Amino acid sequence: YFHFVFFLVKLCIGMIDAGKAYNTANRQFVNGIQELAQTSAKDVVIESSLSKFAENLQEMISYHTVRKSGQKQSLSAHLRNGIAVRRDLRKFKEAKKQFDKVSEEKEAALSKNAQAPRNKQHEVEEATSILIATRKCFRHIVLDYVLQINVLQSKRRSEILKSMLSFMYAHLTFFHQGYDLFSELQPLMKQLTGQLDQLVMDSTKERKDMEMKHSTIQQKDFSNDDTKLEYNVDAENGIVMEGYLFKRASNAFKTWNRRWFSIQNNQLVYQKKFKDNPTVVVEDLRLCTVKHCEDIERRFCFEVVSPTKSCMMQADSEKLRQAWIKAVQNSIATAFRDKAEDAEKMERKSSASSGSLDSGGEVKERSLKGESALQRVMAIGGNSSCCDCGQPEPCWASINLSITLCIQCSGIHRSLGVHFSKVRSLTLDSWEPELLKLMCELGNGVINNIYEARREELGARKPQPGDPRHEVEAYIKAKYVERRFVQRLSEDEIRQKVSTSSSALNSTGLSDLQSCHCSGHRSCDGSHALLIICRSEAPEPHEESSGEDLEVFCEPKQLTPGLQLYWASFSRSMPDMAEALAHGAEVNWTNTDHDNRTPLIMAVHGGSLASCEFLLQNSASVNQQDNLGRGPLHHATLLGHTGQVCLFLKRGANQNAADVENQTPLSIAVKAANADIVTLLRLAKMNEEMRESEGLYSQSGDETYQDIFQDFSQMASNDPDKLNRY
């Protein structure tokens, strides 16, 4: 920039001293303007203006005469004003030195604050005070530094445009022959004049804003001025989280150094300087664990431990320490999931090796369980290929949707969040009997009939194996999050669905939905449908329900997806339940006409363990009560459904809750003399007391308790008749 400014000044002086060579010098001067315009290509205003000026000047050179010496000296004086920018450049350099100096002081204050021992309060307070003062000073210097940069840029533009504008106005005044050419330039010149005025106004406003920010910094409390850190396991550059930490050296002196750490590519690395190559601290996060460190002198410390070494680090505050620990923990979990293929190979190798840490029997049992789950789920229609892209032999599943997925689609499902999809491995994870039974109830074919009902109608293309990840991700979000391809139902269609669900009750020994006039029943106005439900809820196929064992409900005229889910749960129709959820049914919807019962309570009355598990996996509340104060556990106990009692206890049901009659599930089971349920409730109570006595970090429970509940789960899922003991 300064090279071309000085070059133009030199040409102008030569034009004054050598009048005879004016035209030649003028042409050179115009060429210099064109080169300056090219070097200012990033500034559209300067580049376009100078190019336009040079184009017109080139035409005028042929009939220019020597201008008056005073006019030439005026132009020279304007151009020499550009040299004044050098003073601003010196100020800029001084401001930069101040900025570098205060930056070093801030780093020193941070180090001193970090080194302050927790047991010496006066040193902590002194270090904190110095850090706050240094941060305020740093903010002031930053504002001055930014101001000098902006002033330099502003003057650079204004001096160039002022000089050239003055030069062009001089030509307009003294060369009448070029009047037509300058008339064409007048609009542009007026526009530049307005822009110069705006530059002056903006500069004044910016100076006032800086003064206001100075006063704001003076009043602000910088005691909690921590860096804002967030982790993102799906970051495009692979960096999950990064920031400054103090690292304790592994030498004998145990010195602490401030380094730039980052979590990337399943590794923990750091850099001494920005351009240095990263130093790997942890090769594979899957082999590590992270923990707080409270037994050393420094505050805010945590440790990443691997089988071969450990790394002690310190954050600037407790908030940042928690953020780093959470980021490392999530990265470890993600590393396990995203590298499932490697983990599967390692597990197969481990199962074949006699030197495994596990006993041979345990490894064999786990392998058989995985194969059994995979074989049973693959036997369902459509499950032999990925539900979303068609990749053959999928090894992952979404348990709340009951579908199978390939590894790429499983990663996308995991990014949607557990409120949309809960992902598990069919080969690596252990499968509870209830979950395995649930996976065998629906399958890819049923779910795709619901979630892709309008796909062909809308002309949407289903992804194929090998398609780019972003295309597959867009399709999956449209399918499950936006539910774009779901066929919306009218109220009449929902009514038909409810009627179909009620008709299906005949197969379970229950009466069907029928029309009636029941104006004498409760608050019914005669426009409702009447549903008669057997109180025994699960009679044997050869038994018949007497009139005394019937419970009567009136169904409201206004029908919603929530009501469809309600009766589908009762009728054990899993496809209708999945369809109702796809249509936006609230899983914890309450029926005000039926004592505020929920779909989960109705699934209990329907006697289906899989329906209960399906609702629980889709975020149904296991403790939501009806008007009588009874939750699903109460109803399962009243009906003697041992398998459902076992399921609810495993899912954290509150067994101490009492209904309006002050009855707990245990008192109900004792009164009904149901030995199995009494055993389960007492075992769950004892296990809870054991965990509380062992403290916050106790294990999940007694092994005997786990074994008994596993046995009950197996019988409830595979042989429920064994649980019908009275």
N, C-alpha and C positions, 0 to 999 in steps of 0.2 A: 504493500500500500504506500509506504513512505517513499519507496524507490520511484514509483510513478509520479508522486506529488513533486518530488525534487526534480524529476526529469522535466515535468511541465514548467516549473519555475525557470529552469535553465533555458528552455526553449523560448519562453516569454521574454527574458532579458536579451537573448540573441535577436529576437524580433525587433526590440526597441533600438538596439545598438546598430543593427545592420538593416536599415530601411530598404536598401536596394534588394536585399535577398529576402524581402518580406514574404513574397508568395511561396518561395521554397520552404521557408521556416514555417509558414502557415500550414502548408501541406503536412509537414512533419508533425506539427502540433495536432492536427486533426487525426493523424495516424496514432499519435500517443493517446488521444481520447478513446479511440477505438480499442486499443490494447487495454486501457484502464477499464473500459466497459466489459471486456472479456474476463479480466481478473475479478470483476465484481458480479459474476454470473449468478451467485447465490442470492444477491440482493436484487430482486426484480425491479424495484423502483430505480436504483442507480443504473443498472444495466440497460433497461429500456430507454431511460432518459438520455444517457450518454450516446447510445447508438443512434437515436433520432437526431440529436444535435450534430453528431459527426456526419450523418448523411446529408443534412442541409448545408453544413459548412463546406462540404466538399463541392457542392454546386456553386456556392458563392465565391469560391477562391478565384474563379476565372474572371470576375469583374470587380474584385476588391481593390481599393486604393489604399494608399498609406493613411492610416488614421492619425489623429492628432496625438502628439507625444503624451499629453496629459491623460488621454483615454487609455493609452497603452500602459502608462505608469499605474493608473487605477486598477487595471486588470492584474498587473504584476503584484500590486499591493494585496489584492484579494487572494491571489494564489499563495503569497508569502504567509498569509494568515494560517495556512495549513501547517506551517512550521510550529505554530503555537501549540499544536496538539502534542508536541514532544514534552511540554511541561506536564500535560495530563498523563502522559506515559510514565514520567518520573513518579508522579503521585501514585499511579497504578502499581509500579514496582515497589514503592514504599509500603503501600497497603498490603501487597502480597507478602512482603517480608514480615509485616506485623501479623498477618494471618498464619504464616508458617510458625512464627514464634509462639503465638498463643495456642496453636494446635499442639505444639510440643508441651507447653505448660499444662494443657488439659489432659494430655496423655499421662504426664507425671502426676497430676492430681488424682486421676483415676487409679493409677498404680498405688499411690499413697493411701487412698481410701480403701482399696482392696487389701492392703497390707495391714490395716489397723486391726489389732487383736480385739476379739470380742470382749475380753475380760478387762480391757482398759478403756473405760467410758470416755475419759477426757481426750485420749488420742482419737477415738472414733468421732467425737464431736468436732475436734479440730480438723480432722481430715475431711469430714462432711462439709464444714464451713468453707474450707479452702476449695473443695470441689464445686460448691454452689457459686462462690465468687468467680471461680475460673470459668464456669459455664456461662455466667452473665457476661463476663468480659469477652468470651469467645463469640457470643451472639452479637455483641456490639461490633467486634472486628469483622465478623462475617458480613454484617450489613454495610459497613464502610467498603469492604472489598467488592461486594456486589455493586455498590453505587459507583465506584471508580470504573468498573468494567462497563457499566451502562453509560456513564458519562463519556468514556472513550469512544464507544460505539456511536453514541448520539452525535458527538462532535465530528467524528469521521464522516458521517453522512451529511451533516449540515454544512461543514466547510466545503466539501466537494460541490454540493448542490448550490451553495451560495456563490461560490466563485464562478461556476459555469453559468448560473443564472445572470449574474452581473455582466459577464462577458457577452452573453446573447442579447441582453437589453442594450448594451453599447452598440452592437451591430445594428439593432433595430433603429437606433437614434441617428446614427451617422451614415448609414448606407441606404439611401432611399431606393436604390435600384433593387435591393433585396427585400423590399417591403412585402411582396407577395409570398415569398418563402417564409418570412417571419410571421406573417398573418396565419399561416397554417400551424406554426408552432405556438401561437398565443394560448390556445386552450391547454396545451400540455404545461406551458410555463405557469399559467394561473393555477393549475392543479398542484404543481410543485410548490408554488408559493403557499397554498393552503396546507400542504403537507408539512412545510417548514414551520408554519405557525402551530400546527398540531404537535410537531415534535417539541417545540418550546413549551407548550401547555403540558404535554405528557411528562417532560422532564421536571417541570415545576411540581406537578402532582406526585411524581415518584419521590421527589425530595421530601415532600410533606408526609407521604406514607412512611418513608424511612424514619422520619422523626417520630411519628406515632409508634412505630414498632420499637424504636429505642425506649420510649417511655413504657411500653407494654413489657418489654424484657426486664426493665428495672423493677416492675411490680410483680412479675411472675415468680412462682415458687418452683425451683428446679431440683428440689430434693428427690422427686420421683420422675426425673427426666430420663426414663429408660428407653432404650431402642425398642421399637415395636417389631417383634418377631412373630412370624406365622409359618407353620409347616404345611407343605402340600406334597403328599405322596405321589400325586399324578402330574408333577411339574414337567413341562415340556423339555427343559434343559437337564432334567435328571437330578437337579439340586433340590432336596427336600427342605432343607433349612440351612442357613448360614449366618454367621455373626462372630463377634469377638468374644474370646474366652481366655482366662488365664490358665496356663498348663504347667503343672509341676514337672520339672525335669526328673529323669530317672537316675541322675548322677548322685554322688555322695552328698552334695551340697543341697539337693532338693530345692533348687531355685525355681521361681515362678516367672513365666514369660507370657506376654500378651500375644496371642496368635489369632489369625482368622480361620475359624473352623467351618466346615460344611459337611452335610450328610448327602452323599451322592453315589449312585451306582452300587448301592448296598454296602458302602464303605464309609468310615469316618476319617476325614483327612483334614490337614491344616496347612497354612502357608505363613511363612515369616513376613513376606512382602507380597504385594498384589501380583507382581509378575513372576514370582517364584513358582517352580513346579510343586504341586501338592505333595506333602509327606503323608503317607498312609499310616494311620494309627491302628485301625481295625480293618482287616482284610475282608471279613464276612460277618455282618451284623447278626446273622442267624446263630452264631456261636457265642454271642455275648449277652450280658445282662447289665442293667444300669441301676444304681442305687444312690440314695442320699448319703452324705458323709457328715456326721455331726461330731465325730471324735477327734477332729483336728482343730488347730487354732483359728484358721481362717473361716470366714462365713461364706454361705451360698455355694458350698462345694458339692460335687457329685462325682461318681466314679463309674467308668465303663470297664467292665471286667470281662476278659476273654480267657480261654483255657491256657494261654501261654503268657499273658501279661495283663496289666491293668493300667489305666490312664486316669489320673486325678485332674479334674478341671474345676474352675471356679467362674461363676457368672457374676455380673455386676449387681444383681439384686435377687431377691427370692422369687419374684415373678418370672425373671428370665431363667432362673434355675429350673422352675417347674416347667416352663415352656420347652427347654432343651430335653429334660427327662421324658416328657410326653412325646416329643418328636422322635427320640431314640427308640422308645417303646413301640410307637406306631410303625417306625421303619423296620424294626425287628419282625413285627407281626406281618407287615406287608411283604417282607423278604421271604417269609415262609410260604405265603400264599402264591406270590408271583413266580416262584421257582418250584412249583409243584412237581413238574416233570423230573427235575433233579432229585427232589426229595423222594419221589416214588422209586427211582432207580436205587437210591441209597437204602431205602427200606427193603427192597427186594434183595439187595446184596447183603444187608444185615440179617435177613431171615434165612439166607443160605449159609451164613457163616456160623461156625460153632463157637467162635470167640466173642459173640455179642454180649453186651452188658445185660440184656434180658435173658431170662431162662428160655430154653428152646421151646417149652410148652407155651409160654406167654406169646412168643413171636408167632408161633404156628396158629394160636387161637386168634390173634389179631388179624393175621392174613386171611384166615378162613372167614372171619366176620366181614372183612372188606369184600372178598369175592362173593359172599352170599348176598350182601346188599347190592352189589353191582349186577349180579345175575337176576335177582328178583325185580329190580327196577327196570332193567333192560327188557324184561319180558312184557312190559306194558306197551300198548300200541303207540308207535311214533317215537319211543324213547331211545331207539338205537341210533338216532342222529340228533344233533343239536337242535333245540327248539327254535332258535333264532336264525342260524345261518346254514343248518343242514350238515355240519361237519360230522362225519361218521365216528362212532365209538366215543361218545362224550364221557368224561370221567368226573364231571362236576354236576351239582344239582342246586336248584333254588328250592328250599324246603317249604317256604310259605306259598310258592306258586306251584309246587309239585311238578317241576320240569327238569330235564337234563340239559346240560350246557357243555360246550367245549371250553378250553382253558381261556381263549380270548374273550368269549362272551361272558364267562364267569367273572373275569376282571372288570368288565364294563358293568355287569350287574352289581358287583361289590361297590363300585363308585357311585351307584344310584343311592346308596344308603339302605340300612336294614329296614326302614319303613316301607321300602318298595320291594326289596329282594334280599333274602338271607341265604348266602352261598355256603355250601359244604362240599367236601371231596367225597366221592363215592368209594375211593380206594384208601385214602389216608385217614379219614376221620372215623371215629366209632359212631355207630348208629343205634339209637335207642329203638326198642320195638315199636313204640307209638309213631316215631318219625318214619320208620320203614313202612309201616302200614299206611301212613298218610301218603307217602310217595307212590304206593301201589294203587291208590284210589282214583287218581286223576290221570296225569301223564300229558305228554306234549300234544297229542291229538286233541284232547278235550280243551286244553288251554288255548291252543291256536284257533280252534273253532270259535272261541269267545273273543280273544284279543286280536284276531285277524279276520273277523267276520266281514269287514268292509274294505279290506286291503285291495282286492282286485277291482272293486267298484271305484275306489279312489285312484287307481292306477299306480299304487306304490309298489316299488320293486323290492322283493325280499332279498337280503344279502346272501351271497354264496361263499363257500370256503375260499379263503385267500383274498377276499375283498379288503380294501384299506380299513384300518381300525376306525377312522373318523366316520366312514359311511355306516359301518355296523353300529357304532355308538349312536349316531343320529336316528337310525331305525329303531333301536331298542328303546331310546327315550320316547320316541313318538308312540311306540307300542304300549309301554307299561306306565310311563310317567304322564304323558298327555292323553293316553288311551284314545288315540285318533282313529283307530280302526275298529273300535267296539261298536256294535249295532245298538243304538239307543232304543229303549222300549217306551211305548206310550203307557198310560195308566191302564188301559184295557188289556194290553199285553201282560203287564205286571199282574193284573187280576187273574188272567188265564194261568200265569205261572203259579200263583198262589193256589188256584183251584187244582192245578196238576199236582202240586206238592201234597195237597190234602188228599187227593184221590189215591196217591201212592201209599197213604197210611194204611189202606186195607191190607197190604201185604204184611204189615207188622201187627195185625190184629186190632187196629184202631178204626173207628168209623170215619167216613169221608165228609168233605165239605158239602153242605146242602143248603138250599134256600128255605127260609122260614119266615114267619111273622111272629116276632117275640117282643111285642110292645110291653109285655108285662115283666120282662127280664131287665133288671137294673135300669139303666137310662136309655135303653134301646128305643129307637123311633120306628122300628119296623123296616128300615131300609138297609139293614146290615145283613151280612151272612152269618150263619150260626155254625160254630165249630164245636162238636162234641168230642171230648178227649177222655179216654179211659184213664182214671186216676192211677191205676196200677202201672201204666205207661209202657210196660214191657211184658205183656202176658204171653204165656206159651201159645203156640199156634193152635192147639186144640181147645184152648179156653175161650169162653165168651164173656163179654163184659155185661154185667147187669146194670140196670138203670140207676141203682144206688151208687155205682162206682164211676159215674160220669161227671165230668167237670165241664161246665158250659161257658164259652166265651163268645162275645159279639165282636165281629170283625168290622172296623170302620170302613166307610165307603171310599175315603181317600186312601189310595194305595201308593206306596213308595218302595224304592229298592231296599230300604231298611226292613220293611215288612216282608218282602220276598226273602231276604236273608233269614228273617225270624222263623218263618214257617219251613223254609228249606232246611234249616238246622234241625227242626223238629222231625222232619220227614226223612232225614239222613241222606238227602240228595246233594252230594258234594259238587257235581257240576252246576246245579242251580245256585249253590252257595258261592262258588267262584264267579259265576255270572253276576250275581247281585253285588259282590264287591267290585267287579269291573265296572258296573254301572254307577258306582259311587256310594254304595251302602255304607253307613257307619257301623263298624264292627261292634261297637258298644251301644247301638241303638236300643231304646227302651220303649216298650209297648205300654202306653198309659192305660189302655183298656184291659190289660192283663197284669195288673199289679206291678207295672214297671219292670217286667221281666226282660231279660236280654237274650240275644241269640244263643249265647253260651249256656244260659239256664235252660233254654228250650232244647239245645243239643243234649243236655243231661237227661231231660225227659224223653227225648227220642231214643236214648240208650246207645248212641253211637260214640265209641271212643275216638274214632278217626275224625268225626265232625268236631269234637271238643279240641283235639290237637290242631286241626286246621284253623279254628278260630283263635286259639292261643298263639299260634305262629304268626297270625295276622294281627297281633297286638290287642286281642281281647283281654279285658281286665278280669283276672281270676278272683277278684275280691269285690266286684260290683254287686250291690244288694238290691233286692226288690223291695216293695212296700212293706213286706213282713220282716225286713231286716235279714233276709236269708240270701247268702251268696251261692255260687255254684256248688261249693263243698257241702253246704247244708242240704241242698236238693239231692245231690248224689248220695248223701248219707241216708236221707229219708227214703229214697227209692232202693237202697241197698246195692247201688252200683259200685262194687269194690274197685274195679279197674279205673273208673273215673275218679274215685277218692284218691287212689294212688297217684294218678296223673296230676291232680290239683295240688296235692301235697308236694310233689316234686317241683311243681311250677311256683311254689311259694305262697299257697293259699293260707289265709289267716285262720288257723283252727281255733283261736281263742275268741273269735267274734260270736256274739250272741244275738238271736233274733228278738222280735218284740215279746215273745214269751219267755225270754231269758234262757233260751236253750242253745247250747253250743253243739257243734257236730258230735263231740264225744258223748255228751249227755243223750243225744238222740240215738246214737249207735248203742249205748248201754241199755237204753229203754227198749230198743227193738231187739236186743239180745243178738246183735250181729257181731260175732266173734272176730271175723276177719277185719272189719272196719275198726273195731275197738283196738285190735292189735296194731293196725297201721297208725291210727291217731296217737296211741300211747308211745309207739316207737318214734314217731315224728317229734312229739313233745320232748321225749328224753334226748333225742339227738340235738334238738335246738338248745336245751339246757346245757348239754355237754359243750357245744360250740361257744356259748356265752361264758362258761366257766373257764375255757381255755384261752379266751381273749380274742382280740381283733384279728390276729393273723393265724388263727387255727385252721385246720384242714376242713374239707367240706363235710365231714361227718364220720361216724363210726363205720368200719368195714362191714360189720354184721348188718347194720341198718341198710347200707347200700345193697348188700346181697339180697336181703329180703325184699326190698322194693324192686330190685331187678327181676326177682322171681314173679312177683305180682304183675309187673309190666309184661313179662313174657306170656303169662297165662291170660291176661286181659286182652292181649293182641292176637294170640294164636289159639287159645283154647278157653274162651270166656265161660263155658259151661262149668269149668272146675271152680269158679268163684261163686256159683249160686248155692252157697251153703247156709242154711238157717237152722 
